[in-house]
């Protein structure tokens, strides 16, 4: 029992060291807030994402070198597989999103527009910024902490604990009710399972980015206040299926597609 408590205390202590660097990044962004807010978007959005991300990245470098005497492969970053992992992650995120969106459109009254109202350069810029945002979230839950839990306990423990943490990172989902909470928790499971299957944090980050980017910036089905939206899709119908004012992530259709993706990923022969 004492050994288990000691291991748990070590994991918490190491993670707290990591969080210190992340918090320093947030504080730096806040201290520069008067300057940042004077900039125009997307520069403002980028800077508020950039400083916490850099703090978290430095934190990972420090704790991995300090505690593990290892390199970035400890958090599932493999330079030789970056291209293939990028393509796989993009594909997985896009498939999950499109299946969800098409089902919502079919079941509800969906109207689709085809006119793109933003320049391509701006759209690519916001994709890059949302990639930083997603990478920050994935590093927080599926980076160093995921590896620690997986190595000291099991993949199941790592999956459940980090999915709960992923949910806590989205208080808006908790405030939106049980369906949104289940959906965000399930998203944490999906991204964790992608990491287990492909041994790559990049895959999960791309899948996460694609879900947020197309769901928010293109379709307007996920409200992200700091980002513009072309709102190419308009849904009206029963909020249980269409989603309420908080977007498609409050829809039970997303719950169903998330469960399907979790099932598919877990059907693979993984050594838990």
N, C-alpha and C positions, 0 to 999 in steps of 0.2 A: 504493500500500500504506500509506504514511504517513497519507494522508487517511482511509482506512478505519479505521485504528487510532485516529486522532484523533476521528473520529465516534463510535466505540465507547466510547472513554474519556469523551467528553462525556455520552453516554447513561448510562453507569454512574455517573458523578459526579453527574448530576442526580437519578438514582434514589436514590442514597445520601443525598442531602440530604432527599429525601422520607421515606426510611426513618428518619432521625433523629427526625422529628416523631412517626412511628408508635411508635418505641421509647420516646420520652418519654411518650407516652400509656400504654404498657404499664407503664413504671416508676412513673407516677403511680398507676395502679390497684394496683400491688403495694405502694406506700408506704401506701395507704389500706386495704390488705387487712384489718388487724385490725378496722377500722370496718365495711368491706363485709361481712365474714363474720358480723358480729353481726346483720345484717339477715336477714329472711326471704325466701325465694324468692317471687316472681320478681325482687324488688329486687336481690338479690345477683347473679343472672345478668345483669340489665340493666346494673349498674354495671361489671362486669368486661368487658362488651362496649362500653359507652359511651365510656369514657376512651380506649382505643386508637383507636376510630372517630373521635372528635373530633380526636385528634392527627393522624390520617391526613388528615382533611378539611382541617384547618388547613395541613398540609403541602402538599396539592394547591393550595390557594389561594396559598400563598407561592411555590411553584416555578413555577406558571403565570404569576403576575404578575411574578416576578423574571426568569425565563428566556425566557418566550414573549410577554410583554406582551399576554396574551390573557385570555379569560373561561372560564367553566365549559363552554362549548361545545367547548373543546379536549378535554375528557374525555367528550364525547357526552352532555351533559345539556342538554336543550332544554325550557324551561319551557312553551312553547305546546303541546307534544305529550305532556305528562305523563300525561294521562288515557288517551289511546289507547295509549301505550307501556306503561302499567300493565296494561291489559286484555290486550294482546298477550302481554306477558311472563308474566302469570298463566296464560293459555291454553296457551302453549308448554310451560311447566314442568309443568302439570297433565296435558296429553296425554302427554308423555314418561313421567311417573310412572305414570299409569293403565294405559297400554299395557304397561309393564314389570310392574306388580303383577298385572294380570289374567292375563298370560302365565305368570307364576310360579305363581299360584293354579291355573290350568288344568293345567299340567304336573305340579305337585306336589300334595300333600294340603293344601289351604288351607282354613282355617276362618275365617269372617267373623262378627264380632259387630256388632250395630247399636246397642248401648247406649252413649251418650256419658257418661263418668264424670266429666268436668270441666266446671265452669261456663263459659258462653260468654265471660264477661269475661276469665277466665284464659286461655282459648284464644286470644282476640284479642291479649292481652298478649304471649303467647309468639310469636305471629306477628310482632308488631312487633319483638320482640327478635331473632328470627331474621332479620328483614329487615335490621336493623343489622349482624348478623354477616355476612350475605351481601354487603351493600353494602361492608363492610370488605374482604372477600376480593376482590370485583370491582374495587374501587379499587386494591388492591395489584397486581393482575395486568392488568386490562383498562382501567385508568384512564390516568394520565399515561404510564406505560411503554408501553402498547399504542400510543398515539398517536405517541410518539417513534419506536418501531420501524417503525410503518407509514409515517410520513413520511420517515424516513431510509433505510429499506430497502424493504420490501414488506409487503403484507398477509399473505403466506405466512410470512414471517419473524416477524411479530408474532404470528401464530397459534401457530406451533410453539414459540417461545421462551416465550410466556406460558402455554401449556398445560403445558410442563415445569415452570415456576415454580408453577403451580396444583397440580401433583402434589406438588412439594416442600413446599407448605403443608399437605399432608395426609400426614404421616409414618406415620399409622396405616394408611393404604391401602398404602403401600410395605411395611410390616411384615406386612400381610395376604397378600401374594403378588402374582403377576404379573397375575391377573385383576382384582383390585381396583385395581392400579396402572394397567392399561389403561383401566378404567372411569373413574377419576378424570381421567386424561389426556384421555379422550374427552369428559368433561364440560367440561373447559377448552376443547376445540375447539368444542363446541356453544355455549357462552356467548360465545366469541369470534366465531363465525359469526353469532350473533344480533345482536351489536353491528355487524358489518359490514353485514348485510342491512338492519337498521332504524336504524342510526346512533344507537343509544341504549344507554347504560350501564344505564338503568333497566329496559329489557326483560330484559337478562341477569340483573340483580339479582333481579327478580321471579321469573324462571324458576328461579333458584338457590334462592330462599326457599321457593317452593312445593314443590320437590323435597325439601328438608330438613324443612320443616314437616309436611307430610302424611306423608312417609315415616317420620319419627321420632315426632312428637307424636301423630299420629292412628293410624297403622298399626303403629308399633313395629318397623318393618323396617330402620331405620337407627339404630344406637346412638349417642345423643348424651347423654353423662353429665350435663351441666348442665341438661338439659331433661326434663320428665316425659313419660310416654307412656301413652296409653289402650290401646295394643296391641289394636287392633280386628281385626288379622289375625294368625293363627298359621299358620306354614308348617312342614311336616315333609316330608322327602324327601331326595333326593340333594343334598348340599351344593353340588355343581357347578352345579345348577340352582336350588336353593332359597336358596343362600347359607349361609355358616357362622355361627359366633357373632358375626362382625363385620358381619352384616346382608346385605341384598340386594345391596349394592354389590360383593360377592364372587361374584355369580352371573354365569354366562356369558349368561344371558338379558338382563341389563342391558347386557352387552357388545354383544349383537346389536341391541337397540333403540337403543343409542347410535350404533352404526355406521349404522343406518338413518336416524336423525335427522341425522347428519353428512352422509350422502349427499344427503338431501333438501335440506338447507340449501346444500350446495355445488353442486347442480344448477342453482340460480338463476344467472342471468348476472351474475356478479360480476367486476369488473375487478381481478384479482390482479396 
